[in-house]
Amino acid sequence: MKSDSIRVAIIGAGISGLGVAYELIQSGFTNFVIYEALDYAGGRIHTLPFGGHLELGAQWIHGQEKNILYEMASQRDLITPIESSEGVGHFCTQDGHPIDPRLVTQVIMYLDGIKIALSNGDFKNDTDFQNGCSVADVFCQSFDKWLESKKCSQKERLLLKGIFDWFMKFETIDNSCHNLEQLSVISYTTYEQCEGIPLNNIRNGYSSMIEFFTESLPDDSIKLNTPVKQLMYDLSDSKVTLSFGPGKAEEQFDHVIITSSLGFLKSNVDSFFHPPLPKRKSQVVKSLGFGTVNKIYMLFSRPFWNKIDLGFQLVWLDMDDSYPTWAYDISGIDTVHGQPNVLVAWIGGEGAEMIESETDETVLNVLERLLKTFLSHTVSEQVQKPIKMVRTSWCSNNFIKGSYSNRTKEYEESGMTLDDLISPITHTEDSEWPLILFAGEATSEKFFSTTHGALESGFREANRLLQFWSKRNIFKSSGQKSLIISDL
């Protein structure tokens, strides 16, 4: 086979799919097509111009060291000098008063210590946390013991418990899961935090990185508004066929790299592939977790908060039924970098999916009421009604179906590994020939849930193809690789 006859299809123009294309281009290969179902490139990276910008999807680059995306953004002077924070500021109860920061610090420092212990695997041999315990088990049992050891008043105990409940909501959002009862401790032990500033803002918005990648693409190599309806393959054939629906011509390729979200795969795994995926690959798709995190941005005519305020975290001491169920899954309402008149509410868990079916008017009224209730004795000026709202609905997007992946108890207990997902589907008579390859943040062993994990996975699969072609003398790289993969 000659190199100029090789055809590659990349499904998805998120940062993973663009990473595949970029790495192939860097090596001199350009005979690929990217199929994107949405009307923009970027996938779960989506920046909205808004008198500045708002991030509808990915918010920050997480960490700096060993972070390929941070390195690339820094080389192009796209990192702002101002770092962000999350889950900080005033912790307020529904009586409108802020909680003494010393109490907040006590609880958060203790629970952050538990998080570090989880990351270090310290609970692996603890007899209290075996037989498939969840993240919720670890946090709840540890906190209960800690609280029992505290000598404090009933009122203080209620506040400490309220802060703990807030922390659990925050972790639910951080892990993009329905609840921490479903989450395996391996979500902490296998995840690797990049050292350095944890939350890095991108100059002119996250989409400036997407623009960098798309500008390097050959003309007409990306097809927007072009959802792939079905992927058909025959293991005895060296071609993969993509179907785009009635009245549209099918296309054949030598290799197809799937970078679709895990949410899309989970929703379509039984119908998208013909024949169906191998059983273990299908099972690992179904067992991995993929939840939703939504953001509700509120624009005000002028800020009623102080310039130094970072946010307002909602601590419920009594969860009655006076609000819609989803409202109790809002962890807090934060200020927004570069937007002095904007606040953003974060919602996760099942509430993040429930809120998507509500009208804008209902959501706006509930948020206004929450602000007036929780901040009544925290801010000096009267809380105003927002004049505009922008909110996300990631679960309702049929081509994404959520926000990012996590590691569930079901996945841990299944005995499967990430290799069951990552391993390519190969030709029957040539087990080294990769017909169908898999990338995306969910396929990253250490950096799942992150944009740098997604980008690195795209580089990984591009290099898998390049190494295969080089070994067969089909194609020789003429450029510099961004990521050297030696253990494919």
Buried (B, 14 or more C-beta within 10 A) or exposed (E): EEEEEBBBBBBBBBBBBBBBBBBBBBBEBEBBBBBBBBEBBBBBBBBBEBEBBBBBBBBBBBBBEBBBBBBBBBEEEBBBEEBBEBBBBBBBBBEBBBBEEEBBEBBBEBBEEBBEBBBEEBBEEEEEBEEEBBBBBBBBBBBEEBBEEEEEEEEBBBBBBBBBBBBBBBBBBBBBBBBBEBBBBBBBBBBBBBEBBBBBBBBBBBBBBBBBBBEEBEEEBBBEEBBBBBBBBBBEBBBBBBBBEEEEEEBBBBBBBBBBBBBBBBBBBEEBBEEEBEEBBBBBBBBBBBBBBBBBBBBBEEBBBEEEBBBBBBBBBEEEEEBBEBBBBBBBBBBBBBBBBBBBBBBBBBBBBBBBEBEEEEBBEBBBBBBBBBBBEBBEEEBBEBEEBBBBBBBBBEBBBBBBBBBBBBBBEBEBEBEBBBBBBBBEEEEEBBBBBBBBBBBBBEBBBBBBBBBBBBBBBBBBBBBBBBEEEBBEBEEEBBBEBEEB
